[in-house]
């Protein structure tokens, strides 16, 4: 199977260096420093050396950035995320080209086409840059915050408050429910949402609520969205999802009761699909050509859960 998208970040995150001012200063002058730029909601892709910009271009981008984050080290070279959102678009209204042989793209649209390591670095960069944009003011007292620890913490500037804010990750569960269709054949529960492309079906998902374990969230979300009761919950991997800050935690579960009754306020439709039906009706070619149903992209945790079942595996 393909690696799960955004799960591969081939960097030493250099935690020990983040609070060392002298080390950060030395890294900032490193001749081989690399930069992963972001502009508004776009990431730089398609360059001759992948998503990372080096050399004199790296120095120029760091000087233009309104926020810089140390992502970690690749070998001895520091790798930074740089927020260039304050740079105006080009006269033709397009994102700033900045003299680079690359293009800006929405990571959600192109991530699956990139090498796993590149996609992982861009997801990591995007998540931290978006967090900085959303944490410019203290959530405790409303005062401005300042980036610290190489960009991995923001400190409130009100001396009477001094709250420290760290990047957040919102846990979500995504689960394959195993059961039987009306004919008695082994089947899995999949659903559609109206916002999805026509023809796309996937497994159920939802956010973990306060005071809840992921396993409890699986039981609750399946019941709320489909009316099905589940047990025998098994972990099946995870996928970072920086849109803006989620972690998709994968599970499989076994249906033990209830009646299929999709929640129309949450989903468009939900049905049981046997292996034979998926083989006969679903085709990845429908994703671009239309004309029939298709599953999530092969590199997603959703597809990993489905393919595992199609291969006869329990988890």
N, C-alpha and C positions, 0 to 999 in steps of 0.2 A: 504494500500500500504506500501511497505518497505520504511524505511527512505532513503533519497537520499544519495548515497555514498559520504563519506568524509565531510558531512555537520555537523557531530556531534563531537564536541571537548569538552569533559566534564572537562574542566579546567578553573580555574580563571586565566586569562592571566596576572594578577598582574602588570598592567601598572604602578601603582604608585610606585612600587619597582624597576623598571628598572634603574632609575637614582640615586638610593640610594646606594652608595658604601658600607656602613656598612651593610645594609640589604642584599645585594648580597653576601657579605662575610659570613654572618651568614647562609644564605640559603645553600651556598656551603659546609658548615660543618654539615648540617642537617643529622641525622643518618638514616632518612627514605627517603633520596633523591632517585629519580628514573631517569633512563636514557633510551632514545629511540635512539639506535645507527644507524648510516648510514655508509655504506662502498661502496665507489664509487656510483653506481646507485642502490644499493640494500638496503633493510630495513631488520631488524632482526624481524623474526616472529616465531610463533610456540613454544615459550618457555613455561615453566610450569606456569608462571604468566603473560602470554600474551606478548606484545611487549616491556614492560618496565622492565628494569633490576635494581635490588635493592641491598642493602647490600654491602658487600666488592667488589662484581663484579662491582657495580656502580662506586665506587671510582677508581677501576682499569681502567675502560673504560674512565672516565673523565681524568685521568692522561695520557692516550694514545692519546686522541683526539687532533687534530690540530685546531679544532674550537668547541666551546661549546655555546649553546644558551639556555637561560631560556625560556621555553615554557609557564610556569605558575605554578600554585599550584593545587594539588589534595588534598583537605583538607588543612593541614598545610605543607604537603611535597612538595618540589620543584620538578618539572619535567623538565629535560633537553633533548635537542637534542645534540648528539655528533658525529662529523665527524671523522671516523676512516679510511679514505681513504689512509692515509699515512702508515697504518699498512700493511706489505707485505702479500701476499697470503700464504697459507700453502704450504709445500713442494710438495704436489700433485697437486698444481695449483688451488686448490679450495679456496674460500674466507676464511679468518682466522676464525677458530672456537672459539678461545679465551677461551677455557674451558667452554663454555656455552652450555646448553641443548636447543639449538634453531637452526634455520637455516636462512640463508640469502635468500631473494627472491625479485624479482622485484614487487614493490607495484602495478603497473598497472596490473600485471597478477593475483595477489592473493587478491587484496583489496576487491573484491566482496564476498570473502569467509570468511572474518573476521567479528567479531562483529562490529557494527557501531561505537562504541566509540574507539575501537582499530584502525580501519581504519582511523578515523578522526585525531587521534593523530599522526599516522605515516605520513599522508599527510601533516599535519602542520609542522612536523619535516623535512620532505623531502624538502618542499618548501623553508624553511629558510636556510637549509644547502646548497642547490643548489644556492640560491641567494648569500650567502657568497663566494662560489667558483667563481662566476662570477663577483664579485665586489671587488676583491683584489686590484684593481688599480682604481684611480679616473677617472671617465668619463669626467671630466672637464679639468684636467691638466696632468693626467697620473701618478701622484705620488702614492706610496703605501697608502692603507687605513687601518684603525685599527677598530676592532669591539668595539662598545660602547653600553650602555643602555641594558646590559644583552644580547647582540647579536641582537638587533632590530634596530641598526643604525651602519653605518660605516663612520668614519671621515677621510677626506683627511689629510695626515701628512705633507703636504707642508704648512708652516705658511702663505705664500702669497695667498694660495687658501682657504684651510679650509672648502671645500664643505662637506656637510653632505648628505649621501646617505641612503635611506630607502628602505625596501623590496617593490618590485613592484608586482602588480597583473595586468595581461593583460585581459581586458574584452572581452568576445566573446559572440555572440548571437547564440542560437540554437532554431529553430522555426518549429512548426508544421503548415503547410498550409492546411486549410480546403477548399474543393471545391467539384467538381463532376467529375466522370469518363465519358467515352464516352456514357455509357448507361443511364446517368442521375442519377445514384446512388450517394449518399453522399460518399466522398472519401477524403483521405489525400495524400499529395505529399511526396514520399520518394525517396531516391537515394542510389546509391552504389558508392564506391570509389575502384579503383583497388588495393590499398594497404590493404584493409580490407579482412578478411577471406571470402572464397567463400560462398555465400549464405546470407551474412549479408546485411540488408537494414536498413536505419535510416532516420531521418528527416534532413533537411538542417542546416548548421551551418557556421559561419565565424566570423572573428575578427572585432571589432569596430575600425573604422579608426579615426585619429585625427580630431577634430572639428565636431564629429558626435555623436548623441545620440544613445542609444541602439535601439530605435524604428526606427530611420532612417537607422541604419545598417540592421535591418530586411528587410526593403523595398528594399534596395540596393542589399543585398546578394541574396535574392530570385530572383530578376530581373536578376542579373548577372549570376547566376548559372543555372536558369531554364527558364528564359523568362517570368515568371508569375508575374503579378502585384498584390500587396496585400494591404489591408487596415484593419481597425478594429483590431489593434494589442493589445493583452492582455497578461499581465505578468503571468507566470506560474511556478515560483520558480527558484532556482539557485543551482549550484553544483561547489564547489571548484575542480579544476583540476590541481594538482601540477606537470604537465609534460611539461614544468617546472613550470609555474606560471600563469595559466589562471583561470578565473572565468567564468563558463558557465551560462549565463543568459537566462532562458527559456521563450519563448513566443508562443502564438498561433496567427494566422492571417487568414484572409479570402481572398481567391482569388477573384479578381474583373475584371480580364482581362488578356490580353497577350496570347501567344501560347507556349505550352511546347516545349522548344528547349534547351536540356541540353548542358552546356558548356563543350565540350570534354577536354578542358585543365584543368578543375577543377574536374569533376566527370565522372564516367564511364557510368552511366545510371540514369534516373529519370522517375518515372511512378506514376500514380494515383492508389491508392489501396482502394477498398471499404471494409466495415466491413466483408461482406460475403467472399471476396477474401482472406483477412487476416486470417479469421477463417479456410478457406479450405486449404490454402497453407502453412501458417507459423506455425512453431513448435519450441519451445526452444530446443527440443531434436536434432534438426538438427545442433545445435551449435557444438556438439561433434561427432554426428554420420554421419553428412553429408547427402547428398541426397535431400536437399531442402532449402528454404529460412527461415531465422529466424530474430527476432528483437533484438535490444540491450538488454543487461542484465537488469533484473527487477529493480535493485537499481540505475540505471542511470537517469539523468534528461530527456534524450531522450525517454526512455521507459515510464517515468512518463507522458510525454506529449501524447504519443501514447495511453497508457492505459486509460488516462482520456477521450480521444475521443471515444475509443472503449466502454467505459462505458456510453456513451451518454452525457458527460459533454462538455460544450462549452469551458471552460478554460483548 
